[in-house]
Amino acid sequence: MTTAGTETVLAPPRAKTAALSATVRRKQGFQHGGWFVAPFLALFVLFVVWPLVRGVYLSFTDANIAGDSANFVGLDNYREALQDPQMWDALGHSAYFTLLVVPCITVLAFLLAMLAHHIEHAKWLWRLCFFAPFLLPSTVAGNLWQWLFNPGTGMINHVFGLETPWLTDKSYAMFAIVITTLWWTVGFSFLLYLAALQGIPAHLYEAAKLDGANAWHRMIHITMPMLRNITGLVIALQILASLQVFDQAVVMMDFSPGPEESTRTFVQFTLEEGFTSYRVGYASAISIIFFVIIASVALARMWLLRNREEGGR
């Protein structure tokens, strides 16, 4: 009785001591961990948060690149942007580019990953060949394909016996940029698919073979369902990247908007307004509009993913 009573009396102090020790450990862990996070937070605030806040402020002014005193103009920049046909044309070019690139690069990356995963000999060579172009700088890729698409001396027309004005006709200019982008960036999505393929358990295929499933059935009923999440990730990343297309389009068109302004993208139009027309306030408003579009796409992707996960439970 005495022992039991002693335990009853001493239990609360011991529980309080354990809780206090746990709280102290958490605080110490946070303090130590905070020093590791601090450099990233400082850089994030300096290069992401502050430019965003500064851009929002400038979008409500008539600031110019000369640094003259900026006057507050309210929503005038946004009204002008929404009524500017050139902005909508640039957005349409970026959207058209995205519609062309995303399906092609998703299918192509999947097929290349399947090939590299199932090939028997020199796997490392195939993987290197498929991924290597992604390591090139955008200027190198753009200049390389600009030479290949050259109507007079380019290899594309020479090899296939064509006389297509790839870079000087608005009917072909965007397709030239799309082809360049596919060759240059497919390696990243290919790597994601290849990693996901290697994570599929082999016993699923073995069981399917025992049940009489051929290669096509195994791909449809095992491979593709198992790659559903990675496919969603690839599509989301490619949409976000394609909407922000700039480097290869500008390099291949010699820093021009292309034939009849057919390849001027949204990012290029923004830079032209800010650094060519010197209208920093107006360019900031356009940037904020583009930021809202990109954020909406990312949030829509997160919402669809969450609903799909909840529906699968």
DAGI-V122796 format. One record per residue. N is the residue number from 1. RES is the residue in one small letter. PHI is phi as a letter, one per 30 degrees, with the letter a starting at -180 (none if undefined). PSI is psi in whole degrees, 0 to 359 (* if undefined). OMEGA is omega in whole degrees, 0 to 359 (NA if undefined). Layout:
n/res/phi/psi/omega
N/RES/PHI/PSI/OMEGA
N/RES/PHI/PSI/OMEGA
This chain:
n/res/phi/psi/omega
1/m/none/316/181
2/t/d/319/180
3/t/d/314/179
4/a/d/318/180
5/g/d/322/178
6/t/d/317/178
7/e/d/321/180
8/t/d/322/181
9/v/d/322/185
10/l/d/345/184
11/a/d/312/182
12/p/d/315/177
13/p/e/320/179
14/r/d/318/179
15/a/d/319/179
16/k/d/320/179
17/t/d/318/179
18/a/d/319/179
19/a/d/320/179
20/l/d/319/179
21/s/d/320/179
22/a/d/320/179
23/t/d/318/179
24/v/d/319/179
25/r/d/320/179
26/r/d/317/180
27/k/d/318/179
28/q/d/319/178
29/g/d/320/178
30/f/d/320/180
31/q/d/316/179
32/h/d/316/180
33/g/d/330/180
34/g/d/328/179
35/w/d/328/178
36/f/d/326/182
37/v/d/335/186
38/a/e/315/180
39/p/d/318/178
40/f/d/316/179
41/l/d/320/179
42/a/d/314/179
43/l/d/323/180
44/f/d/316/179
45/v/d/319/184
46/l/d/319/188
47/f/c/352/180
48/v/b/301/185
49/v/d/310/183
50/w/d/314/176
51/p/e/323/179
52/l/d/314/178
53/v/d/317/179
54/r/d/320/179
55/g/d/320/177
56/v/d/318/179
57/y/d/312/182
58/l/d/332/181
59/s/d/343/178
60/f/c/13/181
61/t/b/174/175
62/d/c/38/182
63/a/e/147/176
64/n/b/170/186
65/i/d/345/179
66/a/d/347/178
67/g/i/16/177
68/d/d/161/180
69/s/e/129/183
70/a/c/138/178
71/n/c/142/179
72/f/d/126/182
73/v/b/6/178
74/g/i/229/183
75/l/c/14/183
76/d/d/319/180
77/n/d/320/180
78/y/d/320/178
79/r/d/316/179
80/e/d/320/181
81/a/d/316/182
82/l/d/341/178
83/q/c/5/183
84/d/d/113/180
85/p/d/331/179
86/q/d/323/178
87/m/d/317/180
88/w/d/324/175
89/d/d/316/179
90/a/d/318/177
91/l/d/322/177
92/g/d/321/178
93/h/d/317/178
94/s/d/320/179
95/a/d/320/179
96/y/d/316/176
97/f/e/317/181
98/t/d/318/180
99/l/d/329/178
100/l/d/320/189
101/v/d/314/190
102/v/e/308/179
103/p/d/319/182
104/c/d/315/184
105/i/d/328/178
106/t/d/312/180
107/v/d/315/182
108/l/d/317/179
109/a/d/320/179
110/f/d/315/181
111/l/d/319/179
112/l/d/322/178
113/a/d/319/177
114/m/d/318/180
115/l/d/313/181
116/a/d/332/182
117/h/d/326/186
118/h/c/351/180
119/i/d/147/187
120/e/c/323/188
121/h/c/143/176
122/a/h/48/180
123/k/d/320/183
124/w/d/325/181
125/l/d/317/179
126/w/d/317/180
127/r/d/320/178
128/l/d/317/181
129/c/d/321/182
130/f/d/328/185
131/f/c/335/188
132/a/e/318/181
133/p/e/331/181
134/f/d/339/180
135/l/d/348/181
136/l/d/145/172
137/p/d/154/183
138/s/d/324/180
139/t/d/322/178
140/v/d/313/179
141/a/d/317/180
142/g/d/315/180
143/n/d/323/179
144/l/d/311/182
145/w/d/336/172
146/q/d/320/177
147/w/d/319/180
148/l/d/326/182
149/f/c/2/180
150/n/e/125/184
151/p/d/327/184
152/g/d/313/186
153/t/c/1/184
154/g/d/148/182
155/m/d/330/184
156/i/d/305/180
157/n/d/324/182
158/h/d/315/183
159/v/d/318/185
160/f/c/5/178
161/g/i/39/182
162/l/c/165/172
163/e/b/40/185
164/t/d/126/176
165/p/d/76/189
166/w/e/318/189
167/l/c/357/183
168/t/c/359/179
169/d/c/130/183
170/k/d/341/179
171/s/d/340/184
172/y/c/343/188
173/a/d/314/181
174/m/d/324/178
175/f/d/326/177
176/a/d/319/178
177/i/d/322/179
178/v/d/315/180
179/i/d/316/178
180/t/d/316/181
181/t/d/320/178
182/l/d/313/181
183/w/d/322/187
184/w/d/321/190
185/t/c/355/183
186/v/d/337/183
187/g/d/327/181
188/f/d/311/178
189/s/d/325/175
190/f/e/318/180
191/l/d/321/178
192/l/d/314/179
193/y/d/319/181
194/l/d/318/177
195/a/d/320/179
196/a/d/322/178
197/l/d/321/180
198/q/d/344/179
199/g/c/357/178
200/i/d/127/182
201/p/d/135/182
202/a/d/334/184
203/h/d/339/177
204/l/d/317/178
205/y/d/322/180
206/e/d/318/178
207/a/d/321/179
208/a/d/322/177
209/k/d/318/179
210/l/d/331/178
211/d/d/0/176
212/g/j/13/181
213/a/d/132/177
214/n/d/182/184
215/a/d/321/180
216/w/d/314/180
217/h/d/323/179
218/r/d/322/179
219/m/d/319/183
220/i/d/318/189
221/h/c/348/179
222/i/b/302/187
223/t/d/307/185
224/m/d/318/175
225/p/d/324/180
226/m/d/339/180
227/l/c/12/184
228/r/d/316/181
229/n/d/319/181
230/i/d/329/176
231/t/d/317/176
232/g/d/321/178
233/l/d/316/180
234/v/d/315/180
235/i/d/315/181
236/a/d/314/180
237/l/d/321/181
238/q/d/325/177
239/i/d/313/180
240/l/d/319/180
241/a/d/321/183
242/s/d/324/177
243/l/d/335/181
244/q/c/21/182
245/v/e/136/180
246/f/a/304/192
247/d/e/301/186
248/q/d/326/179
249/a/d/316/181
250/v/d/317/182
251/v/d/315/183
252/m/d/332/180
253/m/c/17/178
254/d/h/46/176
255/f/i/27/176
256/s/c/165/178
257/p/d/9/178
258/g/i/175/179
259/p/d/123/181
260/e/h/34/178
261/e/h/34/185
262/s/d/348/181
263/t/c/12/177
264/r/d/116/181
265/t/c/173/183
266/f/d/317/180
267/v/d/319/179
268/q/d/318/179
269/f/d/320/179
270/t/d/314/180
271/l/d/323/178
272/e/d/318/180
273/e/d/324/183
274/g/d/319/188
275/f/c/349/175
276/t/c/314/177
277/s/d/353/176
278/y/i/23/181
279/r/c/82/184
280/v/d/320/180
281/g/d/316/179
282/y/d/318/178
283/a/d/325/177
284/s/d/320/178
285/a/d/319/177
286/i/d/320/179
287/s/d/320/179
288/i/d/321/176
289/i/d/317/179
290/f/d/323/177
291/f/d/319/179
292/v/d/320/179
293/i/d/312/180
294/i/d/317/179
295/a/d/323/179
296/s/d/319/178
297/v/d/316/180
298/a/d/317/179
299/l/d/323/177
300/a/d/320/177
301/r/d/316/179
302/m/d/320/180
303/w/d/317/179
304/l/d/320/179
305/l/d/318/180
306/r/d/319/179
307/n/d/324/179
308/r/d/320/178
309/e/d/320/178
310/e/d/326/178
311/g/d/334/180
312/g/d/351/181
313/r/d/*/NA
